[in-house]
Amino acid sequence: MKKFAVFGNPIKHSYSPKMHQLFAEYCGLKDFSYVKTFVDIDAFEQTVKNFFNQGGKGLNITVPFKIRAFELANILSDRASSAGAVNTLWHKDGKIYGDNTDGIGLVNDIKRLSITLNNAHILLIGAGGASRGAILPLIEAGCSHLHIANRTEQKAHELIQTFSHLKQLSASGLDNITGQWDIIINASASSLSADELPLPTSVFHQVKLAYDMLYTADAQTPFTQQAHRHGALQCSDGLGMLVYQGAEAFSIWNGMYPNPEEVLGILRKELQCQV
C-alpha cells in the first residue's frame, strides 16, 4: 500500500483525501491510501520524519506548516526556493524533497478558464506567502508585467526586492494603482472577512479575469462580486487552484497526471450540496 497524507492544524475540512482518491481511481492505482492528519504544532518535524521512516511516500503540507516544511526539506525545487514555502514533500534515497505546487496550480486553473497568460498584464493583490508562491510560475507562464499591490505598500516593495532579478515586477499600495490589467488575482485574505478591497473601481473595467484564491460553495466571493459589479468580464474563485495544485503533487509522487477538471466538477457539486 502506497501511503500519502496531508498534514495541517486545523485539518478537519480538508478536501485533499477525497481529491487524491479520485485521482488514484482515474489512474487505476489500487494500492493507494491518503489520509488527513492533525499535527500538533510542536511535533511537525518529528511527525514528518516518522511518516517517511514508516514507509510513507508523499505528503501535502497546509497551514501553518509550509515554512517549516521548507526548512525541513533537504532538496528544494526552484519554485519552492522562490516561494520560501513547501506544500509537497516526498522521500527518496534517504533525503526529503520539497516542492511548492500552489503557483503552478493557479497557472493551470487560469489556463482552464481559457485565459492567456503570455504577455498578460497582471495585478496581484497581497504581499504574503500566497503572492510570493505565485510570482515565479506566473512569470514563467509568460506574464509581461506583474504588479504587486498591498494595503501596507512597504510590504509589496519588500516582496519584489526578493525577486530583484525579475524585471517584470512593480509594486504599490492599494489606493495608488494605475494602468490597465488583463487579470487581477486576489491573494489576500479579504474575502475571509467579507471585506471589499479599497481599490479604484476603474481597475476592474474590461478585466478579462478576476480570480480569488479563496473558494466558496457557490463560487462567489466578496472579491469576485466586487469585480463583476465594476466591469470584470469573467470571475472565478480558487477551488480549481486547489485541485490543480493537488494534481501536480499527485504527478510528482506517482509519475502520472490525473483528471483535475473532472475532479473539480465533483468537488464543486459536493460543496454546493453542503450549502
PyRosetta script that sets phi, psi and omega in degrees:
from pyrosetta import init, pose_from_sequence

init()
pose = pose_from_sequence("MKKFAVFGNPIKHSYSPKMHQLFAEYCGLKDFSYVKTFVDIDAFEQTVKNFFNQGGKGLNITVPFKIRAFELANILSDRASSAGAVNTLWHKDGKIYGDNTDGIGLVNDIKRLSITLNNAHILLIGAGGASRGAILPLIEAGCSHLHIANRTEQKAHELIQTFSHLKQLSASGLDNITGQWDIIINASASSLSADELPLPTSVFHQVKLAYDMLYTADAQTPFTQQAHRHGALQCSDGLGMLVYQGAEAFSIWNGMYPNPEEVLGILRKELQCQV")
pose.set_psi(1, 122.8)
pose.set_omega(1, 174.3)
pose.set_phi(2, -81.4)
pose.set_psi(2, 122.5)
pose.set_omega(2, -174.9)
pose.set_phi(3, -105.9)
pose.set_psi(3, 129.6)
pose.set_omega(3, 177.4)
pose.set_phi(4, -131.9)
pose.set_psi(4, 161.9)
pose.set_omega(4, -179.7)
pose.set_phi(5, -159.9)
pose.set_psi(5, 164.0)
pose.set_omega(5, 168.0)
pose.set_phi(6, -115.8)
pose.set_psi(6, 131.1)
pose.set_omega(6, 179.1)
pose.set_phi(7, -106.6)
pose.set_psi(7, 132.0)
pose.set_omega(7, 176.8)
pose.set_phi(8, -164.3)
pose.set_psi(8, 177.3)
pose.set_omega(8, 178.0)
pose.set_phi(9, -162.2)
pose.set_psi(9, 93.8)
pose.set_omega(9, 10.0)
pose.set_phi(10, -81.4)
pose.set_psi(10, 170.5)
pose.set_omega(10, -178.3)
pose.set_phi(11, -142.1)
pose.set_psi(11, -4.8)
pose.set_omega(11, -170.9)
pose.set_phi(12, -52.1)
pose.set_psi(12, -41.3)
pose.set_omega(12, -171.1)
pose.set_phi(13, -96.1)
pose.set_psi(13, 13.6)
pose.set_omega(13, -177.4)
pose.set_phi(14, -65.7)
pose.set_psi(14, 135.0)
pose.set_omega(14, 175.1)
pose.set_phi(15, -93.0)
pose.set_psi(15, 0.2)
pose.set_omega(15, -174.0)
pose.set_phi(16, -59.7)
pose.set_psi(16, -44.1)
pose.set_omega(16, -179.9)
pose.set_phi(17, -59.5)
pose.set_psi(17, -45.4)
pose.set_omega(17, 178.2)
pose.set_phi(18, -60.4)
pose.set_psi(18, -45.6)
pose.set_omega(18, -177.7)
pose.set_phi(19, -61.8)
pose.set_psi(19, -48.7)
pose.set_omega(19, -176.7)
pose.set_phi(20, -71.4)
pose.set_psi(20, -30.6)
pose.set_omega(20, 175.3)
pose.set_phi(21, -64.9)
pose.set_psi(21, -39.4)
pose.set_omega(21, 176.6)
pose.set_phi(22, -66.0)
pose.set_psi(22, -40.3)
pose.set_omega(22, 175.8)
pose.set_phi(23, -59.3)
pose.set_psi(23, -46.1)
pose.set_omega(23, -177.2)
pose.set_phi(24, -63.3)
pose.set_psi(24, -41.4)
pose.set_omega(24, 178.5)
pose.set_phi(25, -62.2)
pose.set_psi(25, -42.9)
pose.set_omega(25, 179.9)
pose.set_phi(26, -61.2)
pose.set_psi(26, -39.7)
pose.set_omega(26, -177.2)
pose.set_phi(27, -86.4)
pose.set_psi(27, -0.4)
pose.set_omega(27, 177.0)
pose.set_phi(28, 75.5)
pose.set_psi(28, 24.7)
pose.set_omega(28, 178.6)
pose.set_phi(29, -86.6)
pose.set_psi(29, 116.5)
pose.set_omega(29, -177.0)
pose.set_phi(30, -91.4)
pose.set_psi(30, -38.8)
pose.set_omega(30, -175.2)
pose.set_phi(31, -92.1)
pose.set_psi(31, 61.1)
pose.set_omega(31, -171.5)
pose.set_phi(32, -127.4)
pose.set_psi(32, 128.0)
pose.set_omega(32, 177.7)
pose.set_phi(33, -131.4)
pose.set_psi(33, 132.6)
pose.set_omega(33, 179.3)
pose.set_phi(34, -140.6)
pose.set_psi(34, 121.6)
pose.set_omega(34, -177.9)
pose.set_phi(35, -127.9)
pose.set_psi(35, 158.5)
pose.set_omega(35, 172.6)
pose.set_phi(36, -98.9)
pose.set_psi(36, 138.5)
pose.set_omega(36, -173.3)
pose.set_phi(37, -130.3)
pose.set_psi(37, 121.0)
pose.set_omega(37, 173.0)
pose.set_phi(38, -75.9)
pose.set_psi(38, 123.6)
pose.set_omega(38, -176.2)
pose.set_phi(39, -114.5)
pose.set_psi(39, 128.3)
pose.set_omega(39, 176.8)
pose.set_phi(40, -60.8)
pose.set_psi(40, 139.8)
pose.set_omega(40, -176.0)
pose.set_phi(41, -53.7)
pose.set_psi(41, -38.2)
pose.set_omega(41, -175.6)
pose.set_phi(42, -85.9)
pose.set_psi(42, -2.8)
pose.set_omega(42, -171.5)
pose.set_phi(43, -118.3)
pose.set_psi(43, 13.4)
pose.set_omega(43, -171.9)
pose.set_phi(44, -59.8)
pose.set_psi(44, -54.7)
pose.set_omega(44, -174.6)
pose.set_phi(45, -59.4)
pose.set_psi(45, -45.2)
pose.set_omega(45, -179.0)
pose.set_phi(46, -67.8)
pose.set_psi(46, -34.8)
pose.set_omega(46, 179.3)
pose.set_phi(47, -66.7)
pose.set_psi(47, -38.7)
pose.set_omega(47, 176.1)
pose.set_phi(48, -62.7)
pose.set_psi(48, -48.7)
pose.set_omega(48, -178.6)
pose.set_phi(49, -61.7)
pose.set_psi(49, -40.9)
pose.set_omega(49, 178.4)
pose.set_phi(50, -62.5)
pose.set_psi(50, -41.4)
pose.set_omega(50, -179.6)
pose.set_phi(51, -58.9)
pose.set_psi(51, -47.5)
pose.set_omega(51, -179.3)
pose.set_phi(52, -72.6)
pose.set_psi(52, -36.8)
pose.set_omega(52, 177.9)
pose.set_phi(53, -62.9)
pose.set_psi(53, -26.8)
pose.set_omega(53, -180.0)
pose.set_phi(54, -92.8)
pose.set_psi(54, 12.8)
pose.set_omega(54, 173.9)
pose.set_phi(55, 96.1)
pose.set_psi(55, 5.7)
pose.set_omega(55, 177.2)
pose.set_phi(56, -61.7)
pose.set_psi(56, 145.3)
pose.set_omega(56, -174.7)
pose.set_phi(57, -96.0)
pose.set_psi(57, -41.8)
pose.set_omega(57, -174.9)
pose.set_phi(58, -157.7)
pose.set_psi(58, 151.9)
pose.set_omega(58, -179.4)
pose.set_phi(59, -130.4)
pose.set_psi(59, 139.9)
pose.set_omega(59, 161.2)
pose.set_phi(60, -97.3)
pose.set_psi(60, 143.9)
pose.set_omega(60, -177.8)
pose.set_phi(61, -122.3)
pose.set_psi(61, 128.1)
pose.set_omega(61, 177.3)
pose.set_phi(62, -123.1)
pose.set_psi(62, -171.7)
pose.set_omega(62, -174.5)
pose.set_phi(63, -56.9)
pose.set_psi(63, 142.2)
pose.set_omega(63, 1.8)
pose.set_phi(64, -105.0)
pose.set_psi(64, 33.0)
pose.set_omega(64, -165.6)
pose.set_phi(65, -106.7)
pose.set_psi(65, 4.9)
pose.set_omega(65, -172.0)
pose.set_phi(66, -66.2)
pose.set_psi(66, -36.3)
pose.set_omega(66, 179.3)
pose.set_phi(67, -72.9)
pose.set_psi(67, -38.1)
pose.set_omega(67, 177.7)
pose.set_phi(68, -67.1)
pose.set_psi(68, -33.4)
pose.set_omega(68, 174.8)
pose.set_phi(69, -66.1)
pose.set_psi(69, -37.7)
pose.set_omega(69, 175.8)
pose.set_phi(70, -59.7)
pose.set_psi(70, -43.6)
pose.set_omega(70, -178.7)
pose.set_phi(71, -72.3)
pose.set_psi(71, -27.9)
pose.set_omega(71, -177.2)
pose.set_phi(72, -79.6)
pose.set_psi(72, -33.4)
pose.set_omega(72, -174.5)
pose.set_phi(73, -62.9)
pose.set_psi(73, 139.4)
pose.set_omega(73, 176.4)
pose.set_phi(74, -80.3)
pose.set_psi(74, -35.3)
pose.set_omega(74, -177.1)
pose.set_phi(75, -131.5)
pose.set_psi(75, 127.7)
pose.set_omega(75, -175.9)
pose.set_phi(76, -113.8)
pose.set_psi(76, 143.6)
pose.set_omega(76, 170.7)
pose.set_phi(77, -73.4)
pose.set_psi(77, 164.7)
pose.set_omega(77, 177.7)
pose.set_phi(78, -59.9)
pose.set_psi(78, -41.4)
pose.set_omega(78, -176.5)
pose.set_phi(79, -73.4)
pose.set_psi(79, -26.9)
pose.set_omega(79, 173.3)
pose.set_phi(80, -69.9)
pose.set_psi(80, -43.0)
pose.set_omega(80, 177.6)
pose.set_phi(81, -60.2)
pose.set_psi(81, -42.0)
pose.set_omega(81, 179.8)
pose.set_phi(82, -65.4)
pose.set_psi(82, -41.7)
pose.set_omega(82, -177.1)
pose.set_phi(83, -75.0)
pose.set_psi(83, -25.0)
pose.set_omega(83, -175.0)
pose.set_phi(84, 69.2)
pose.set_psi(84, 19.8)
pose.set_omega(84, -177.6)
pose.set_phi(85, -155.6)
pose.set_psi(85, 154.3)
pose.set_omega(85, -178.3)
pose.set_phi(86, -127.9)
pose.set_psi(86, 133.4)
pose.set_omega(86, 174.5)
pose.set_phi(87, -118.2)
pose.set_psi(87, -0.9)
pose.set_omega(87, -177.6)
pose.set_phi(88, -138.7)
pose.set_psi(88, 124.1)
pose.set_omega(88, 178.9)
pose.set_phi(89, -124.5)
pose.set_psi(89, 148.0)
pose.set_omega(89, 169.8)
pose.set_phi(90, -151.2)
pose.set_psi(90, 164.4)
pose.set_omega(90, -172.1)
pose.set_phi(91, -118.6)
pose.set_psi(91, 129.5)
pose.set_omega(91, -179.1)
pose.set_phi(92, -152.4)
pose.set_psi(92, 130.9)
pose.set_omega(92, 176.7)
pose.set_phi(93, 52.2)
pose.set_psi(93, 39.1)
pose.set_omega(93, 175.9)
pose.set_phi(94, 79.7)
pose.set_psi(94, 6.6)
pose.set_omega(94, -179.4)
pose.set_phi(95, -122.2)
pose.set_psi(95, 152.0)
pose.set_omega(95, 176.3)
pose.set_phi(96, -98.5)
pose.set_psi(96, 123.5)
pose.set_omega(96, 179.3)
pose.set_phi(97, -100.9)
pose.set_psi(97, 143.0)
pose.set_omega(97, 179.7)
pose.set_phi(98, -128.2)
pose.set_psi(98, 139.7)
pose.set_omega(98, 176.8)
pose.set_phi(99, -137.5)
pose.set_psi(99, 165.1)
pose.set_omega(99, 173.0)
pose.set_phi(100, -126.8)
pose.set_psi(100, 112.5)
pose.set_omega(100, -176.0)
pose.set_phi(101, -101.3)
pose.set_psi(101, 3.5)
pose.set_omega(101, -178.1)
pose.set_phi(102, -62.8)
pose.set_psi(102, -46.9)
pose.set_omega(102, -176.5)
pose.set_phi(103, -65.2)
pose.set_psi(103, -43.1)
pose.set_omega(103, 178.8)
pose.set_phi(104, -69.9)
pose.set_psi(104, -28.8)
pose.set_omega(104, 173.4)
pose.set_phi(105, -62.7)
pose.set_psi(105, -42.5)
pose.set_omega(105, 175.6)
pose.set_phi(106, -61.4)
pose.set_psi(106, -49.2)
pose.set_omega(106, -178.8)
pose.set_phi(107, -58.4)
pose.set_psi(107, -46.4)
pose.set_omega(107, -176.8)
pose.set_phi(108, -69.1)
pose.set_psi(108, -31.0)
pose.set_omega(108, 176.9)
pose.set_phi(109, -72.3)
pose.set_psi(109, -37.5)
pose.set_omega(109, 175.7)
pose.set_phi(110, -62.3)
pose.set_psi(110, -40.4)
pose.set_omega(110, 176.8)
pose.set_phi(111, -63.5)
pose.set_psi(111, -38.0)
pose.set_omega(111, 176.9)
pose.set_phi(112, -57.6)
pose.set_psi(112, -33.3)
pose.set_omega(112, -179.2)
pose.set_phi(113, -81.4)
pose.set_psi(113, 7.7)
pose.set_omega(113, 177.4)
pose.set_phi(114, 63.4)
pose.set_psi(114, 34.4)
pose.set_omega(114, 176.0)
pose.set_phi(115, -104.1)
pose.set_psi(115, 131.2)
pose.set_omega(115, -178.5)
pose.set_phi(116, -84.0)
pose.set_psi(116, 126.5)
pose.set_omega(116, 177.2)
pose.set_phi(117, -92.1)
pose.set_psi(117, -24.5)
pose.set_omega(117, -179.5)
pose.set_phi(118, -62.9)
pose.set_psi(118, 125.1)
pose.set_omega(118, -178.5)
pose.set_phi(119, 66.7)
pose.set_psi(119, 14.6)
pose.set_omega(119, -178.6)
pose.set_phi(120, -75.8)
pose.set_psi(120, 147.9)
pose.set_omega(120, 171.2)
pose.set_phi(121, -100.9)
pose.set_psi(121, 116.3)
pose.set_omega(121, -171.2)
pose.set_phi(122, -119.8)
pose.set_psi(122, 133.6)
pose.set_omega(122, 172.7)
pose.set_phi(123, -104.3)
pose.set_psi(123, 120.7)
pose.set_omega(123, -178.0)
pose.set_phi(124, -112.2)
pose.set_psi(124, 117.0)
pose.set_omega(124, -176.9)
pose.set_phi(125, -93.1)
pose.set_psi(125, 124.8)
pose.set_omega(125, -179.9)
pose.set_phi(126, 112.2)
pose.set_psi(126, 150.2)
pose.set_omega(126, -179.0)
pose.set_phi(127, -131.5)
pose.set_psi(127, 25.3)
pose.set_omega(127, 178.6)
pose.set_phi(128, -94.1)
pose.set_psi(128, -159.9)
pose.set_omega(128, -175.9)
pose.set_phi(129, -62.6)
pose.set_psi(129, -35.8)
pose.set_omega(129, -179.7)
pose.set_phi(130, -64.0)
pose.set_psi(130, -40.8)
pose.set_omega(130, 177.2)
pose.set_phi(131, -66.7)
pose.set_psi(131, -46.5)
pose.set_omega(131, -177.6)
pose.set_phi(132, -57.4)
pose.set_psi(132, -41.4)
pose.set_omega(132, -179.3)
pose.set_phi(133, -68.9)
pose.set_psi(133, -18.8)
pose.set_omega(133, -177.5)
pose.set_phi(134, -90.3)
pose.set_psi(134, -20.2)
pose.set_omega(134, -169.2)
pose.set_phi(135, -61.7)
pose.set_psi(135, -56.6)
pose.set_omega(135, -176.4)
pose.set_phi(136, -62.1)
pose.set_psi(136, -46.2)
pose.set_omega(136, 178.2)
pose.set_phi(137, -60.3)
pose.set_psi(137, -37.2)
pose.set_omega(137, 178.4)
pose.set_phi(138, -67.0)
pose.set_psi(138, -41.5)
pose.set_omega(138, 177.9)
pose.set_phi(139, -65.7)
pose.set_psi(139, -43.5)
pose.set_omega(139, 179.8)
pose.set_phi(140, -65.4)
pose.set_psi(140, -24.1)
pose.set_omega(140, 177.6)
pose.set_phi(141, -80.0)
pose.set_psi(141, -4.3)
pose.set_omega(141, 173.7)
pose.set_phi(142, 108.7)
pose.set_psi(142, 4.9)
pose.set_omega(142, 178.1)
pose.set_phi(143, -56.4)
pose.set_psi(143, 130.4)
pose.set_omega(143, -176.0)
pose.set_phi(144, -91.2)
pose.set_psi(144, -23.4)
pose.set_omega(144, 178.2)
pose.set_phi(145, -148.7)
pose.set_psi(145, 123.5)
pose.set_omega(145, 179.2)
pose.set_phi(146, -123.2)
pose.set_psi(146, 114.6)
pose.set_omega(146, -177.0)
pose.set_phi(147, -108.1)
pose.set_psi(147, 125.1)
pose.set_omega(147, 179.2)
pose.set_phi(148, -98.4)
pose.set_psi(148, 123.5)
pose.set_omega(148, 177.7)
pose.set_phi(149, -122.5)
pose.set_psi(149, 136.6)
pose.set_omega(149, -175.2)
pose.set_phi(150, -143.7)
pose.set_psi(150, 150.7)
pose.set_omega(150, 178.3)
pose.set_phi(151, -54.5)
pose.set_psi(151, -47.7)
pose.set_omega(151, 174.0)
pose.set_phi(152, -92.2)
pose.set_psi(152, 102.2)
pose.set_omega(152, -171.2)
pose.set_phi(153, -58.4)
pose.set_psi(153, -36.1)
pose.set_omega(153, -177.6)
pose.set_phi(154, -57.9)
pose.set_psi(154, -36.6)
pose.set_omega(154, 179.9)
pose.set_phi(155, -65.6)
pose.set_psi(155, -34.9)
pose.set_omega(155, 177.5)
pose.set_phi(156, -65.5)
pose.set_psi(156, -42.1)
pose.set_omega(156, 178.6)
pose.set_phi(157, -67.1)
pose.set_psi(157, -38.7)
pose.set_omega(157, 177.8)
pose.set_phi(158, -63.7)
pose.set_psi(158, -37.4)
pose.set_omega(158, -179.9)
pose.set_phi(159, -64.9)
pose.set_psi(159, -45.2)
pose.set_omega(159, -177.8)
pose.set_phi(160, -71.7)
pose.set_psi(160, -23.1)
pose.set_omega(160, 174.9)
pose.set_phi(161, -66.2)
pose.set_psi(161, -27.1)
pose.set_omega(161, 175.5)
pose.set_phi(162, -63.7)
pose.set_psi(162, -26.7)
pose.set_omega(162, -178.7)
pose.set_phi(163, -113.9)
pose.set_psi(163, 43.2)
pose.set_omega(163, -173.1)
pose.set_phi(164, -61.3)
pose.set_psi(164, -19.3)
pose.set_omega(164, 179.0)
pose.set_phi(165, -78.3)
pose.set_psi(165, -11.5)
pose.set_omega(165, 179.6)
pose.set_phi(166, -96.5)
pose.set_psi(166, 117.4)
pose.set_omega(166, -174.6)
pose.set_phi(167, -86.4)
pose.set_psi(167, -4.7)
pose.set_omega(167, -177.1)
pose.set_phi(168, -84.4)
pose.set_psi(168, -1.2)
pose.set_omega(168, -171.3)
pose.set_phi(169, -98.4)
pose.set_psi(169, 145.9)
pose.set_omega(169, 170.3)
pose.set_phi(170, -145.3)
pose.set_psi(170, 171.7)
pose.set_omega(170, -174.2)
pose.set_phi(171, -149.5)
pose.set_psi(171, 155.2)
pose.set_omega(171, 175.6)
pose.set_phi(172, -163.6)
pose.set_psi(172, 178.6)
pose.set_omega(172, 167.8)
pose.set_phi(173, -79.5)
pose.set_psi(173, -174.9)
pose.set_omega(173, 179.4)
pose.set_phi(174, -80.2)
pose.set_psi(174, -27.8)
pose.set_omega(174, -172.2)
pose.set_phi(175, -93.4)
pose.set_psi(175, -0.7)
pose.set_omega(175, -179.1)
pose.set_phi(176, -127.7)
pose.set_psi(176, 36.7)
pose.set_omega(176, 176.7)
pose.set_phi(177, -79.9)
pose.set_psi(177, 133.5)
pose.set_omega(177, 175.0)
pose.set_phi(178, -126.3)
pose.set_psi(178, 164.1)
pose.set_omega(178, 176.6)
pose.set_phi(179, 102.0)
pose.set_psi(179, 174.5)
pose.set_omega(179, 178.2)
pose.set_phi(180, -113.3)
pose.set_psi(180, 148.0)
pose.set_omega(180, -170.9)
pose.set_phi(181, -128.9)
pose.set_psi(181, 142.1)
pose.set_omega(181, 172.7)
pose.set_phi(182, -83.4)
pose.set_psi(182, -38.0)
pose.set_omega(182, -175.7)
pose.set_phi(183, -137.1)
pose.set_psi(183, 136.0)
pose.set_omega(183, 170.9)
pose.set_phi(184, -119.4)
pose.set_psi(184, 126.6)
pose.set_omega(184, -178.8)
pose.set_phi(185, -116.8)
pose.set_psi(185, 125.4)
pose.set_omega(185, 176.2)
pose.set_phi(186, -94.5)
pose.set_psi(186, 107.3)
pose.set_omega(186, 177.2)
pose.set_phi(187, -106.8)
pose.set_psi(187, 11.2)
pose.set_omega(187, 176.3)
pose.set_phi(188, -89.8)
pose.set_psi(188, 174.4)
pose.set_omega(188, -179.8)
pose.set_phi(189, -96.5)
pose.set_psi(189, 18.6)
pose.set_omega(189, -173.8)
pose.set_phi(190, -56.8)
pose.set_psi(190, -38.4)
pose.set_omega(190, -176.2)
pose.set_phi(191, -69.8)
pose.set_psi(191, -22.3)
pose.set_omega(191, 177.4)
pose.set_phi(192, -63.5)
pose.set_psi(192, -35.7)
pose.set_omega(192, -178.7)
pose.set_phi(193, -99.3)
pose.set_psi(193, 9.8)
pose.set_omega(193, 178.5)
pose.set_phi(194, 61.9)
pose.set_psi(194, 24.5)
pose.set_omega(194, 179.3)
pose.set_phi(195, -87.1)
pose.set_psi(195, 138.8)
pose.set_omega(195, 167.5)
pose.set_phi(196, -81.2)
pose.set_psi(196, 144.6)
pose.set_omega(196, 179.6)
pose.set_phi(197, -78.1)
pose.set_psi(197, 138.7)
pose.set_omega(197, 179.3)
pose.set_phi(198, -78.2)
pose.set_psi(198, 67.6)
pose.set_omega(198, -178.5)
pose.set_phi(199, -105.1)
pose.set_psi(199, 149.0)
pose.set_omega(199, 170.9)
pose.set_phi(200, -58.7)
pose.set_psi(200, 130.8)
pose.set_omega(200, -177.3)
pose.set_phi(201, -60.9)
pose.set_psi(201, -25.0)
pose.set_omega(201, -177.3)
pose.set_phi(202, -64.9)
pose.set_psi(202, -22.2)
pose.set_omega(202, -176.8)
pose.set_phi(203, -65.7)
pose.set_psi(203, -24.0)
pose.set_omega(203, -176.9)
pose.set_phi(204, -85.3)
pose.set_psi(204, -13.9)
pose.set_omega(204, -171.5)
pose.set_phi(205, -62.3)
pose.set_psi(205, 121.0)
pose.set_omega(205, 177.0)
pose.set_phi(206, 63.5)
pose.set_psi(206, 17.8)
pose.set_omega(206, 174.1)
pose.set_phi(207, -64.4)
pose.set_psi(207, 133.0)
pose.set_omega(207, -177.2)
pose.set_phi(208, -70.4)
pose.set_psi(208, -32.9)
pose.set_omega(208, 179.9)
pose.set_phi(209, -150.9)
pose.set_psi(209, 128.6)
pose.set_omega(209, 168.2)
pose.set_phi(210, -109.4)
pose.set_psi(210, 119.8)
pose.set_omega(210, -169.8)
pose.set_phi(211, -123.3)
pose.set_psi(211, 126.2)
pose.set_omega(211, 176.5)
pose.set_phi(212, -106.4)
pose.set_psi(212, 125.9)
pose.set_omega(212, 179.4)
pose.set_phi(213, -66.1)
pose.set_psi(213, -23.3)
pose.set_omega(213, 175.5)
pose.set_phi(214, -79.5)
pose.set_psi(214, 156.6)
pose.set_omega(214, -179.8)
pose.set_phi(215, -131.5)
pose.set_psi(215, 156.9)
pose.set_omega(215, 179.6)
pose.set_phi(216, -136.0)
pose.set_psi(216, 169.1)
pose.set_omega(216, -178.4)
pose.set_phi(217, -61.2)
pose.set_psi(217, -42.0)
pose.set_omega(217, -176.4)
pose.set_phi(218, -94.9)
pose.set_psi(218, 8.7)
pose.set_omega(218, 176.7)
pose.set_phi(219, 69.3)
pose.set_psi(219, 10.4)
pose.set_omega(219, 176.8)
pose.set_phi(220, -113.1)
pose.set_psi(220, 135.3)
pose.set_omega(220, 176.6)
pose.set_phi(221, -124.2)
pose.set_psi(221, 164.9)
pose.set_omega(221, 175.0)
pose.set_phi(222, -53.4)
pose.set_psi(222, -35.8)
pose.set_omega(222, 179.6)
pose.set_phi(223, -69.0)
pose.set_psi(223, -46.5)
pose.set_omega(223, -178.6)
pose.set_phi(224, -66.8)
pose.set_psi(224, -33.7)
pose.set_omega(224, 177.1)
pose.set_phi(225, -67.0)
pose.set_psi(225, -41.8)
pose.set_omega(225, 176.6)
pose.set_phi(226, -61.1)
pose.set_psi(226, -44.9)
pose.set_omega(226, -178.7)
pose.set_phi(227, -64.3)
pose.set_psi(227, -44.6)
pose.set_omega(227, 179.8)
pose.set_phi(228, -61.5)
pose.set_psi(228, -43.1)
pose.set_omega(228, -178.4)
pose.set_phi(229, -61.8)
pose.set_psi(229, -30.6)
pose.set_omega(229, -175.6)
pose.set_phi(230, -104.2)
pose.set_psi(230, 15.3)
pose.set_omega(230, 166.9)
pose.set_phi(231, 112.1)
pose.set_psi(231, 6.4)
pose.set_omega(231, 176.0)
pose.set_phi(232, -66.4)
pose.set_psi(232, 137.5)
pose.set_omega(232, -175.0)
pose.set_phi(233, -79.1)
pose.set_psi(233, -28.8)
pose.set_omega(233, 179.9)
pose.set_phi(234, -146.6)
pose.set_psi(234, 142.1)
pose.set_omega(234, -179.7)
pose.set_phi(235, -132.2)
pose.set_psi(235, 148.8)
pose.set_omega(235, 178.1)
pose.set_phi(236, -149.6)
pose.set_psi(236, 145.1)
pose.set_omega(236, 169.0)
pose.set_phi(237, -88.2)
pose.set_psi(237, -173.8)
pose.set_omega(237, -169.9)
pose.set_phi(238, -102.5)
pose.set_psi(238, 17.7)
pose.set_omega(238, 179.3)
pose.set_phi(239, -62.0)
pose.set_psi(239, -37.8)
pose.set_omega(239, 178.2)
pose.set_phi(240, -63.6)
pose.set_psi(240, -35.1)
pose.set_omega(240, 176.7)
pose.set_phi(241, -61.9)
pose.set_psi(241, -42.3)
pose.set_omega(241, 176.9)
pose.set_phi(242, -58.1)
pose.set_psi(242, -46.1)
pose.set_omega(242, -176.1)
pose.set_phi(243, -69.1)
pose.set_psi(243, -42.0)
pose.set_omega(243, -177.4)
pose.set_phi(244, -72.3)
pose.set_psi(244, -32.9)
pose.set_omega(244, 174.6)
pose.set_phi(245, -66.5)
pose.set_psi(245, -35.9)
pose.set_omega(245, 177.3)
pose.set_phi(246, -66.0)
pose.set_psi(246, -39.6)
pose.set_omega(246, 178.4)
pose.set_phi(247, -62.4)
pose.set_psi(247, -38.3)
pose.set_omega(247, 178.7)
pose.set_phi(248, -65.6)
pose.set_psi(248, -43.7)
pose.set_omega(248, 177.9)
pose.set_phi(249, -62.7)
pose.set_psi(249, -44.2)
pose.set_omega(249, 178.7)
pose.set_phi(250, -58.0)
pose.set_psi(250, -41.7)
pose.set_omega(250, 179.7)
pose.set_phi(251, -65.3)
pose.set_psi(251, -41.0)
pose.set_omega(251, 178.0)
pose.set_phi(252, -59.7)
pose.set_psi(252, -44.8)
pose.set_omega(252, -175.9)
pose.set_phi(253, -73.1)
pose.set_psi(253, -38.4)
pose.set_omega(253, -166.9)
pose.set_phi(254, -114.0)
pose.set_psi(254, -6.4)
pose.set_omega(254, 179.0)
pose.set_phi(255, 70.2)
pose.set_psi(255, 16.9)
pose.set_omega(255, 178.6)
pose.set_phi(256, -135.5)
pose.set_psi(256, 135.9)
pose.set_omega(256, 177.8)
pose.set_phi(257, -95.1)
pose.set_psi(257, 127.2)
pose.set_omega(257, -173.5)
pose.set_phi(258, -85.7)
pose.set_psi(258, -149.6)
pose.set_omega(258, -171.9)
pose.set_phi(259, -118.1)
pose.set_psi(259, 67.7)
pose.set_omega(259, -172.3)
pose.set_phi(260, -60.0)
pose.set_psi(260, -36.6)
pose.set_omega(260, -176.2)
pose.set_phi(261, -65.6)
pose.set_psi(261, -41.2)
pose.set_omega(261, 178.0)
pose.set_phi(262, -65.5)
pose.set_psi(262, -43.3)
pose.set_omega(262, -180.0)
pose.set_phi(263, -65.9)
pose.set_psi(263, -36.8)
pose.set_omega(263, 176.9)
pose.set_phi(264, -58.2)
pose.set_psi(264, -44.1)
pose.set_omega(264, 178.8)
pose.set_phi(265, -61.8)
pose.set_psi(265, -39.8)
pose.set_omega(265, 179.4)
pose.set_phi(266, -66.3)
pose.set_psi(266, -45.5)
pose.set_omega(266, -179.3)
pose.set_phi(267, -66.5)
pose.set_psi(267, -36.9)
pose.set_omega(267, 179.0)
pose.set_phi(268, -62.3)
pose.set_psi(268, -43.4)
pose.set_omega(268, 179.0)
pose.set_phi(269, -63.7)
pose.set_psi(269, -40.2)
pose.set_omega(269, 178.7)
pose.set_phi(270, -63.4)
pose.set_psi(270, -42.4)
pose.set_omega(270, 177.6)
pose.set_phi(271, -60.4)
pose.set_psi(271, -45.2)
pose.set_omega(271, -177.5)
pose.set_phi(272, -64.9)
pose.set_psi(272, -32.6)
pose.set_omega(272, 179.5)
pose.set_phi(273, -69.2)
pose.set_psi(273, -19.3)
pose.set_omega(273, -177.9)
pose.set_phi(274, -87.2)
pose.set_psi(274, -7.8)
pose.set_omega(274, -177.1)
pose.set_phi(275, -73.0)
pose.dump_pdb("model.pdb")
